[in-house]
Amino acid sequence: MTEKAERDIEKIYSNKDFAAKLRRLADALEEGTAFEIQVAGERIYIPATAEISMEHERSDDGEELEFQLKW
């Protein structure tokens, strides 16, 4: 099996593009199917069995909400 390089990327999307990606993800979740997305030039395949969580952080600098998928 090919080993993948470590990666830590944050990508900013327009509201319209982000909403479209969320819609596709929501459709895949409801259908129980895998999800595919491209981030910063790399195509990522997320299996239907991925664990989904949300994380909320608050500090003096502001607040952050992360949607996480782990597999």
PDB file of N, CA, C and O in Angstrom:
ATOM      1  N   MET A   1       0.835  -1.176   0.000  1.00  0.00           N
ATOM      2  CA  MET A   1       0.000   0.000   0.000  1.00  0.00           C
ATOM      3  C   MET A   1       0.885   1.246   0.000  1.00  0.00           C
ATOM      4  O   MET A   1       1.879   1.295   0.724  1.00  0.00           O
ATOM      5  N   THR A   2       0.540   2.239  -0.793  1.00  0.00           N
ATOM      6  CA  THR A   2       1.313   3.467  -0.896  1.00  0.00           C
ATOM      7  C   THR A   2       1.082   4.346   0.322  1.00  0.00           C
ATOM      8  O   THR A   2      -0.054   4.594   0.726  1.00  0.00           O
ATOM      9  N   GLU A   3       2.181   4.810   0.898  1.00  0.00           N
ATOM     10  CA  GLU A   3       2.076   5.688   2.064  1.00  0.00           C
ATOM     11  C   GLU A   3       1.857   7.117   1.594  1.00  0.00           C
ATOM     12  O   GLU A   3       2.537   7.589   0.683  1.00  0.00           O
ATOM     13  N   LYS A   4       0.910   7.803   2.217  1.00  0.00           N
ATOM     14  CA  LYS A   4       0.597   9.184   1.850  1.00  0.00           C
ATOM     15  C   LYS A   4       1.364  10.146   2.744  1.00  0.00           C
ATOM     16  O   LYS A   4       1.566   9.888   3.930  1.00  0.00           O
ATOM     17  N   ALA A   5       1.789  11.262   2.155  1.00  0.00           N
ATOM     18  CA  ALA A   5       2.503  12.292   2.904  1.00  0.00           C
ATOM     19  C   ALA A   5       1.553  12.990   3.861  1.00  0.00           C
ATOM     20  O   ALA A   5       0.364  13.131   3.575  1.00  0.00           O
ATOM     21  N   GLU A   6       2.079  13.426   4.997  1.00  0.00           N
ATOM     22  CA  GLU A   6       1.261  14.189   5.944  1.00  0.00           C
ATOM     23  C   GLU A   6       0.833  15.491   5.290  1.00  0.00           C
ATOM     24  O   GLU A   6       1.518  16.026   4.418  1.00  0.00           O
ATOM     25  N   ARG A   7      -0.317  15.991   5.730  1.00  0.00           N
ATOM     26  CA  ARG A   7      -0.876  17.189   5.104  1.00  0.00           C
ATOM     27  C   ARG A   7      -1.722  17.930   6.125  1.00  0.00           C
ATOM     28  O   ARG A   7      -2.450  17.303   6.896  1.00  0.00           O
ATOM     29  N   ASP A   8      -1.640  19.236   6.143  1.00  0.00           N
ATOM     30  CA  ASP A   8      -2.471  20.072   7.015  1.00  0.00           C
ATOM     31  C   ASP A   8      -2.769  21.359   6.254  1.00  0.00           C
ATOM     32  O   ASP A   8      -1.965  22.291   6.253  1.00  0.00           O
ATOM     33  N   ILE A   9      -3.937  21.399   5.606  1.00  0.00           N
ATOM     34  CA  ILE A   9      -4.288  22.507   4.718  1.00  0.00           C
ATOM     35  C   ILE A   9      -5.602  23.119   5.168  1.00  0.00           C
ATOM     36  O   ILE A   9      -6.535  22.408   5.542  1.00  0.00           O
ATOM     37  N   GLU A  10      -5.668  24.426   5.128  1.00  0.00           N
ATOM     38  CA  GLU A  10      -6.921  25.138   5.355  1.00  0.00           C
ATOM     39  C   GLU A  10      -7.245  25.876   4.069  1.00  0.00           C
ATOM     40  O   GLU A  10      -6.431  26.655   3.575  1.00  0.00           O
ATOM     41  N   LYS A  11      -8.426  25.636   3.526  1.00  0.00           N
ATOM     42  CA  LYS A  11      -8.821  26.229   2.244  1.00  0.00           C
ATOM     43  C   LYS A  11     -10.038  27.106   2.475  1.00  0.00           C
ATOM     44  O   LYS A  11     -11.011  26.681   3.099  1.00  0.00           O
ATOM     45  N   ILE A  12      -9.981  28.325   1.973  1.00  0.00           N
ATOM     46  CA  ILE A  12     -11.093  29.268   2.084  1.00  0.00           C
ATOM     47  C   ILE A  12     -11.940  29.175   0.816  1.00  0.00           C
ATOM     48  O   ILE A  12     -11.413  29.207  -0.296  1.00  0.00           O
ATOM     49  N   TYR A  13     -13.257  29.060   0.993  1.00  0.00           N
ATOM     50  CA  TYR A  13     -14.196  28.981  -0.124  1.00  0.00           C
ATOM     51  C   TYR A  13     -15.177  30.142  -0.043  1.00  0.00           C
ATOM     52  O   TYR A  13     -15.418  30.697   1.029  1.00  0.00           O
ATOM     53  N   SER A  14     -15.735  30.496  -1.186  1.00  0.00           N
ATOM     54  CA  SER A  14     -16.828  31.472  -1.179  1.00  0.00           C
ATOM     55  C   SER A  14     -18.040  30.812  -0.523  1.00  0.00           C
ATOM     56  O   SER A  14     -18.125  29.586  -0.461  1.00  0.00           O
ATOM     57  N   ASN A  15     -18.970  31.623  -0.036  1.00  0.00           N
ATOM     58  CA  ASN A  15     -20.177  31.070   0.579  1.00  0.00           C
ATOM     59  C   ASN A  15     -20.914  30.145  -0.382  1.00  0.00           C
ATOM     60  O   ASN A  15     -21.392  29.082   0.015  1.00  0.00           O
ATOM     61  N   LYS A  16     -21.005  30.550  -1.647  1.00  0.00           N
ATOM     62  CA  LYS A  16     -21.716  29.760  -2.651  1.00  0.00           C
ATOM     63  C   LYS A  16     -21.046  28.399  -2.860  1.00  0.00           C
ATOM     64  O   LYS A  16     -21.725  27.373  -2.884  1.00  0.00           O
ATOM     65  N   ASP A  17     -19.732  28.386  -3.009  1.00  0.00           N
ATOM     66  CA  ASP A  17     -19.008  27.129  -3.219  1.00  0.00           C
ATOM     67  C   ASP A  17     -19.077  26.229  -1.984  1.00  0.00           C
ATOM     68  O   ASP A  17     -19.239  25.015  -2.108  1.00  0.00           O
ATOM     69  N   PHE A  18     -18.957  26.818  -0.805  1.00  0.00           N
ATOM     70  CA  PHE A  18     -19.020  26.035   0.429  1.00  0.00           C
ATOM     71  C   PHE A  18     -20.405  25.409   0.592  1.00  0.00           C
ATOM     72  O   PHE A  18     -20.519  24.243   0.970  1.00  0.00           O
ATOM     73  N   ALA A  19     -21.453  26.180   0.308  1.00  0.00           N
ATOM     74  CA  ALA A  19     -22.822  25.660   0.406  1.00  0.00           C
ATOM     75  C   ALA A  19     -23.017  24.492  -0.555  1.00  0.00           C
ATOM     76  O   ALA A  19     -23.666  23.507  -0.202  1.00  0.00           O
ATOM     77  N   ALA A  20     -22.470  24.587  -1.760  1.00  0.00           N
ATOM     78  CA  ALA A  20     -22.597  23.498  -2.733  1.00  0.00           C
ATOM     79  C   ALA A  20     -21.899  22.238  -2.233  1.00  0.00           C
ATOM     80  O   ALA A  20     -22.428  21.137  -2.387  1.00  0.00           O
ATOM     81  N   LYS A  21     -20.726  22.387  -1.641  1.00  0.00           N
ATOM     82  CA  LYS A  21     -20.005  21.233  -1.102  1.00  0.00           C
ATOM     83  C   LYS A  21     -20.773  20.613   0.067  1.00  0.00           C
ATOM     84  O   LYS A  21     -20.855  19.390   0.177  1.00  0.00           O
ATOM     85  N   LEU A  22     -21.331  21.449   0.933  1.00  0.00           N
ATOM     86  CA  LEU A  22     -22.125  20.928   2.049  1.00  0.00           C
ATOM     87  C   LEU A  22     -23.360  20.177   1.555  1.00  0.00           C
ATOM     88  O   LEU A  22     -23.730  19.149   2.122  1.00  0.00           O
ATOM     89  N   ARG A  23     -23.999  20.689   0.499  1.00  0.00           N
ATOM     90  CA  ARG A  23     -25.173  20.002  -0.063  1.00  0.00           C
ATOM     91  C   ARG A  23     -24.799  18.625  -0.582  1.00  0.00           C
ATOM     92  O   ARG A  23     -25.508  17.650  -0.336  1.00  0.00           O
ATOM     93  N   ARG A  24     -23.675  18.544  -1.305  1.00  0.00           N
ATOM     94  CA  ARG A  24     -23.234  17.238  -1.829  1.00  0.00           C
ATOM     95  C   ARG A  24     -22.905  16.285  -0.692  1.00  0.00           C
ATOM     96  O   ARG A  24     -23.229  15.099  -0.761  1.00  0.00           O
ATOM     97  N   LEU A  25     -22.256  16.798   0.364  1.00  0.00           N
ATOM     98  CA  LEU A  25     -21.941  15.970   1.526  1.00  0.00           C
ATOM     99  C   LEU A  25     -23.220  15.499   2.206  1.00  0.00           C
ATOM    100  O   LEU A  25     -23.336  14.322   2.550  1.00  0.00           O
ATOM    101  N   ALA A  26     -24.179  16.397   2.406  1.00  0.00           N
ATOM    102  CA  ALA A  26     -25.451  16.038   3.049  1.00  0.00           C
ATOM    103  C   ALA A  26     -26.173  14.970   2.241  1.00  0.00           C
ATOM    104  O   ALA A  26     -26.721  14.027   2.813  1.00  0.00           O
ATOM    105  N   ASP A  27     -26.182  15.103   0.922  1.00  0.00           N
ATOM    106  CA  ASP A  27     -26.825  14.097   0.067  1.00  0.00           C
ATOM    107  C   ASP A  27     -26.162  12.735   0.242  1.00  0.00           C
ATOM    108  O   ASP A  27     -26.852  11.723   0.362  1.00  0.00           O
ATOM    109  N   ALA A  28     -24.829  12.700   0.258  1.00  0.00           N
ATOM    110  CA  ALA A  28     -24.104  11.443   0.428  1.00  0.00           C
ATOM    111  C   ALA A  28     -24.401  10.830   1.799  1.00  0.00           C
ATOM    112  O   ALA A  28     -24.587   9.618   1.909  1.00  0.00           O
ATOM    113  N   LEU A  29     -24.447  11.659   2.838  1.00  0.00           N
ATOM    114  CA  LEU A  29     -24.747  11.153   4.179  1.00  0.00           C
ATOM    115  C   LEU A  29     -26.138  10.544   4.244  1.00  0.00           C
ATOM    116  O   LEU A  29     -26.322   9.464   4.805  1.00  0.00           O
ATOM    117  N   GLU A  30     -27.113  11.230   3.675  1.00  0.00           N
ATOM    118  CA  GLU A  30     -28.491  10.724   3.685  1.00  0.00           C
ATOM    119  C   GLU A  30     -28.619   9.426   2.888  1.00  0.00           C
ATOM    120  O   GLU A  30     -29.389   8.538   3.256  1.00  0.00           O
ATOM    121  N   GLU A  31     -27.861   9.321   1.796  1.00  0.00           N
ATOM    122  CA  GLU A  31     -27.925   8.132   0.949  1.00  0.00           C
ATOM    123  C   GLU A  31     -27.046   6.998   1.469  1.00  0.00           C
ATOM    124  O   GLU A  31     -27.151   5.864   1.001  1.00  0.00           O
ATOM    125  N   GLY A  32     -26.171   7.303   2.444  1.00  0.00           N
ATOM    126  CA  GLY A  32     -25.266   6.286   2.970  1.00  0.00           C
ATOM    127  C   GLY A  32     -24.189   5.894   1.972  1.00  0.00           C
ATOM    128  O   GLY A  32     -23.749   4.745   1.947  1.00  0.00           O
ATOM    129  N   THR A  33     -23.763   6.844   1.152  1.00  0.00           N
ATOM    130  CA  THR A  33     -22.744   6.568   0.142  1.00  0.00           C
ATOM    131  C   THR A  33     -21.458   7.334   0.436  1.00  0.00           C
ATOM    132  O   THR A  33     -21.441   8.271   1.234  1.00  0.00           O
ATOM    133  N   ALA A  34     -20.395   6.918  -0.220  1.00  0.00           N
ATOM    134  CA  ALA A  34     -19.106   7.589  -0.071  1.00  0.00           C
ATOM    135  C   ALA A  34     -19.194   8.998  -0.651  1.00  0.00           C
ATOM    136  O   ALA A  34     -20.087   9.310  -1.438  1.00  0.00           O
ATOM    137  N   PHE A  35     -18.253   9.831  -0.248  1.00  0.00           N
ATOM    138  CA  PHE A  35     -18.214  11.224  -0.685  1.00  0.00           C
ATOM    139  C   PHE A  35     -16.835  11.508  -1.245  1.00  0.00           C
ATOM    140  O   PHE A  35     -15.835  11.040  -0.700  1.00  0.00           O
ATOM    141  N   GLU A  36     -16.769  12.261  -2.313  1.00  0.00           N
ATOM    142  CA  GLU A  36     -15.504  12.608  -2.948  1.00  0.00           C
ATOM    143  C   GLU A  36     -15.415  14.128  -3.060  1.00  0.00           C
ATOM    144  O   GLU A  36     -16.372  14.787  -3.465  1.00  0.00           O
ATOM    145  N   ILE A  37     -14.257  14.676  -2.697  1.00  0.00           N
ATOM    146  CA  ILE A  37     -14.063  16.124  -2.753  1.00  0.00           C
ATOM    147  C   ILE A  37     -12.608  16.396  -3.131  1.00  0.00           C
ATOM    148  O   ILE A  37     -11.720  15.606  -2.811  1.00  0.00           O
ATOM    149  N   GLN A  38     -12.374  17.504  -3.804  1.00  0.00           N
ATOM    150  CA  GLN A  38     -11.019  17.910  -4.122  1.00  0.00           C
ATOM    151  C   GLN A  38     -10.672  19.133  -3.280  1.00  0.00           C
ATOM    152  O   GLN A  38     -11.410  20.118  -3.259  1.00  0.00           O
ATOM    153  N   VAL A  39      -9.533  19.054  -2.584  1.00  0.00           N
ATOM    154  CA  VAL A  39      -9.072  20.153  -1.744  1.00  0.00           C
ATOM    155  C   VAL A  39      -7.628  20.463  -2.119  1.00  0.00           C
ATOM    156  O   VAL A  39      -6.753  19.601  -2.037  1.00  0.00           O
ATOM    157  N   ALA A  40      -7.395  21.699  -2.531  1.00  0.00           N
ATOM    158  CA  ALA A  40      -6.047  22.160  -2.879  1.00  0.00           C
ATOM    159  C   ALA A  40      -5.349  21.185  -3.824  1.00  0.00           C
ATOM    160  O   ALA A  40      -4.186  20.834  -3.626  1.00  0.00           O
ATOM    161  N   GLY A  41      -6.078  20.752  -4.857  1.00  0.00           N
ATOM    162  CA  GLY A  41      -5.490  19.922  -5.898  1.00  0.00           C
ATOM    163  C   GLY A  41      -5.432  18.438  -5.621  1.00  0.00           C
ATOM    164  O   GLY A  41      -4.980  17.684  -6.483  1.00  0.00           O
ATOM    165  N   GLU A  42      -5.865  17.984  -4.467  1.00  0.00           N
ATOM    166  CA  GLU A  42      -5.856  16.551  -4.160  1.00  0.00           C
ATOM    167  C   GLU A  42      -7.278  16.046  -3.986  1.00  0.00           C
ATOM    168  O   GLU A  42      -8.074  16.626  -3.248  1.00  0.00           O
ATOM    169  N   ARG A  43      -7.586  14.941  -4.689  1.00  0.00           N
ATOM    170  CA  ARG A  43      -8.914  14.328  -4.597  1.00  0.00           C
ATOM    171  C   ARG A  43      -8.935  13.410  -3.371  1.00  0.00           C
ATOM    172  O   ARG A  43      -8.050  12.574  -3.186  1.00  0.00           O
ATOM    173  N   ILE A  44      -9.963  13.585  -2.543  1.00  0.00           N
ATOM    174  CA  ILE A  44     -10.088  12.841  -1.295  1.00  0.00           C
ATOM    175  C   ILE A  44     -11.362  12.016  -1.341  1.00  0.00           C
ATOM    176  O   ILE A  44     -12.432  12.530  -1.668  1.00  0.00           O
ATOM    177  N   TYR A  45     -11.245  10.733  -1.011  1.00  0.00           N
ATOM    178  CA  TYR A  45     -12.379   9.815  -0.992  1.00  0.00           C
ATOM    179  C   TYR A  45     -12.740   9.508   0.455  1.00  0.00           C
ATOM    180  O   TYR A  45     -11.919   8.984   1.207  1.00  0.00           O
ATOM    181  N   ILE A  46     -13.949   9.829   0.835  1.00  0.00           N
ATOM    182  CA  ILE A  46     -14.413   9.638   2.209  1.00  0.00           C
ATOM    183  C   ILE A  46     -15.438   8.518   2.204  1.00  0.00           C
ATOM    184  O   ILE A  46     -16.482   8.650   1.565  1.00  0.00           O
ATOM    185  N   PRO A  47     -15.171   7.420   2.898  1.00  0.00           N
ATOM    186  CA  PRO A  47     -16.099   6.291   2.878  1.00  0.00           C
ATOM    187  C   PRO A  47     -17.391   6.606   3.623  1.00  0.00           C
ATOM    188  O   PRO A  47     -17.434   7.489   4.480  1.00  0.00           O
ATOM    189  N   ALA A  48     -18.430   5.875   3.283  1.00  0.00           N
ATOM    190  CA  ALA A  48     -19.729   6.064   3.934  1.00  0.00           C
ATOM    191  C   ALA A  48     -19.650   5.764   5.426  1.00  0.00           C
ATOM    192  O   ALA A  48     -20.504   6.214   6.189  1.00  0.00           O
ATOM    193  N   THR A  49     -18.649   5.018   5.849  1.00  0.00           N
ATOM    194  CA  THR A  49     -18.498   4.635   7.254  1.00  0.00           C
ATOM    195  C   THR A  49     -17.697   5.646   8.077  1.00  0.00           C
ATOM    196  O   THR A  49     -17.411   5.400   9.249  1.00  0.00           O
ATOM    197  N   ALA A  50     -17.335   6.776   7.477  1.00  0.00           N
ATOM    198  CA  ALA A  50     -16.545   7.791   8.191  1.00  0.00           C
ATOM    199  C   ALA A  50     -17.289   8.274   9.433  1.00  0.00           C
ATOM    200  O   ALA A  50     -18.513   8.401   9.432  1.00  0.00           O
ATOM    201  N   GLU A  51     -16.530   8.541  10.484  1.00  0.00           N
ATOM    202  CA  GLU A  51     -17.092   9.088  11.733  1.00  0.00           C
ATOM    203  C   GLU A  51     -17.186  10.598  11.593  1.00  0.00           C
ATOM    204  O   GLU A  51     -16.229  11.246  11.170  1.00  0.00           O
ATOM    205  N   ILE A  52     -18.328  11.155  11.944  1.00  0.00           N
ATOM    206  CA  ILE A  52     -18.567  12.586  11.770  1.00  0.00           C
ATOM    207  C   ILE A  52     -18.728  13.245  13.134  1.00  0.00           C
ATOM    208  O   ILE A  52     -19.456  12.745  13.992  1.00  0.00           O
ATOM    209  N   SER A  53     -18.044  14.371  13.328  1.00  0.00           N
ATOM    210  CA  SER A  53     -18.179  15.111  14.577  1.00  0.00           C
ATOM    211  C   SER A  53     -18.064  16.605  14.295  1.00  0.00           C
ATOM    212  O   SER A  53     -17.627  17.015  13.219  1.00  0.00           O
ATOM    213  N   MET A  54     -18.460  17.408  15.271  1.00  0.00           N
ATOM    214  CA  MET A  54     -18.299  18.855  15.203  1.00  0.00           C
ATOM    215  C   MET A  54     -17.499  19.284  16.414  1.00  0.00           C
ATOM    216  O   MET A  54     -17.635  18.716  17.497  1.00  0.00           O
ATOM    217  N   GLU A  55     -16.671  20.284  16.222  1.00  0.00           N
ATOM    218  CA  GLU A  55     -15.841  20.807  17.296  1.00  0.00           C
ATOM    219  C   GLU A  55     -16.032  22.321  17.354  1.00  0.00           C
ATOM    220  O   GLU A  55     -15.960  23.002  16.331  1.00  0.00           O
ATOM    221  N   HIS A  56     -16.275  22.842  18.555  1.00  0.00           N
ATOM    222  CA  HIS A  56     -16.430  24.282  18.748  1.00  0.00           C
ATOM    223  C   HIS A  56     -15.327  24.751  19.688  1.00  0.00           C
ATOM    224  O   HIS A  56     -15.135  24.192  20.768  1.00  0.00           O
ATOM    225  N   GLU A  57     -14.619  25.766  19.270  1.00  0.00           N
ATOM    226  CA  GLU A  57     -13.550  26.350  20.088  1.00  0.00           C
ATOM    227  C   GLU A  57     -13.827  27.835  20.289  1.00  0.00           C
ATOM    228  O   GLU A  57     -14.294  28.518  19.377  1.00  0.00           O
ATOM    229  N   ARG A  58     -13.533  28.328  21.492  1.00  0.00           N
ATOM    230  CA  ARG A  58     -13.696  29.747  21.794  1.00  0.00           C
ATOM    231  C   ARG A  58     -12.449  30.226  22.526  1.00  0.00           C
ATOM    232  O   ARG A  58     -11.948  29.564  23.435  1.00  0.00           O
ATOM    233  N   SER A  59     -11.955  31.402  22.107  1.00  0.00           N
ATOM    234  CA  SER A  59     -10.805  32.021  22.765  1.00  0.00           C
ATOM    235  C   SER A  59     -10.952  33.524  22.656  1.00  0.00           C
ATOM    236  O   SER A  59     -11.946  34.028  22.132  1.00  0.00           O
ATOM    237  N   ASP A  60      -9.957  34.231  23.154  1.00  0.00           N
ATOM    238  CA  ASP A  60      -9.973  35.688  23.051  1.00  0.00           C
ATOM    239  C   ASP A  60      -9.917  36.154  21.594  1.00  0.00           C
ATOM    240  O   ASP A  60     -10.352  37.261  21.276  1.00  0.00           O
ATOM    241  N   ASP A  61      -9.383  35.313  20.715  1.00  0.00           N
ATOM    242  CA  ASP A  61      -9.257  35.660  19.294  1.00  0.00           C
ATOM    243  C   ASP A  61     -10.564  35.462  18.511  1.00  0.00           C
ATOM    244  O   ASP A  61     -10.692  35.965  17.395  1.00  0.00           O
ATOM    245  N   GLY A  62     -11.515  34.748  19.073  1.00  0.00           N
ATOM    246  CA  GLY A  62     -12.779  34.500  18.373  1.00  0.00           C
ATOM    247  C   GLY A  62     -13.253  33.078  18.582  1.00  0.00           C
ATOM    248  O   GLY A  62     -12.816  32.386  19.501  1.00  0.00           O
ATOM    249  N   GLU A  63     -14.150  32.658  17.718  1.00  0.00           N
ATOM    250  CA  GLU A  63     -14.729  31.320  17.814  1.00  0.00           C
ATOM    251  C   GLU A  63     -14.512  30.575  16.511  1.00  0.00           C
ATOM    252  O   GLU A  63     -14.336  31.175  15.450  1.00  0.00           O
ATOM    253  N   GLU A  64     -14.528  29.251  16.614  1.00  0.00           N
ATOM    254  CA  GLU A  64     -14.303  28.401  15.455  1.00  0.00           C
ATOM    255  C   GLU A  64     -15.200  27.182  15.557  1.00  0.00           C
ATOM    256  O   GLU A  64     -15.337  26.590  16.627  1.00  0.00           O
ATOM    257  N   LEU A  65     -15.809  26.810  14.446  1.00  0.00           N
ATOM    258  CA  LEU A  65     -16.625  25.606  14.366  1.00  0.00           C
ATOM    259  C   LEU A  65     -16.045  24.741  13.253  1.00  0.00           C
ATOM    260  O   LEU A  65     -15.931  25.181  12.109  1.00  0.00           O
ATOM    261  N   GLU A  66     -15.681  23.514  13.593  1.00  0.00           N
ATOM    262  CA  GLU A  66     -15.105  22.595  12.618  1.00  0.00           C
ATOM    263  C   GLU A  66     -16.022  21.401  12.449  1.00  0.00           C
ATOM    264  O   GLU A  66     -16.528  20.849  13.425  1.00  0.00           O
ATOM    265  N   PHE A  67     -16.233  21.004  11.196  1.00  0.00           N
ATOM    266  CA  PHE A  67     -16.920  19.761  10.872  1.00  0.00           C
ATOM    267  C   PHE A  67     -15.815  18.759  10.551  1.00  0.00           C
ATOM    268  O   PHE A  67     -14.989  19.012   9.674  1.00  0.00           O
ATOM    269  N   GLN A  68     -15.789  17.634  11.246  1.00  0.00           N
ATOM    270  CA  GLN A  68     -14.707  16.674  11.061  1.00  0.00           C
ATOM    271  C   GLN A  68     -15.254  15.344  10.598  1.00  0.00           C
ATOM    272  O   GLN A  68     -16.263  14.859  11.108  1.00  0.00           O
ATOM    273  N   LEU A  69     -14.576  14.759   9.625  1.00  0.00           N
ATOM    274  CA  LEU A  69     -14.880  13.409   9.157  1.00  0.00           C
ATOM    275  C   LEU A  69     -13.593  12.603   9.319  1.00  0.00           C
ATOM    276  O   LEU A  69     -12.543  13.001   8.814  1.00  0.00           O
ATOM    277  N   LYS A  70     -13.673  11.469  10.023  1.00  0.00           N
ATOM    278  CA  LYS A  70     -12.478  10.633  10.254  1.00  0.00           C
ATOM    279  C   LYS A  70     -12.764   9.226   9.762  1.00  0.00           C
ATOM    280  O   LYS A  70     -13.854   8.689   9.956  1.00  0.00           O
ATOM    281  N   TRP A  71     -11.759   8.642   9.119  1.00  0.00           N
ATOM    282  CA  TRP A  71     -11.868   7.262   8.660  1.00  0.00           C
ATOM    283  C   TRP A  71     -10.531   6.603   8.685  1.00  0.00           C
ATOM    284  O   TRP A  71     -10.414   5.430   8.332  1.00  0.00           O
TER     285      TRP A  71
END
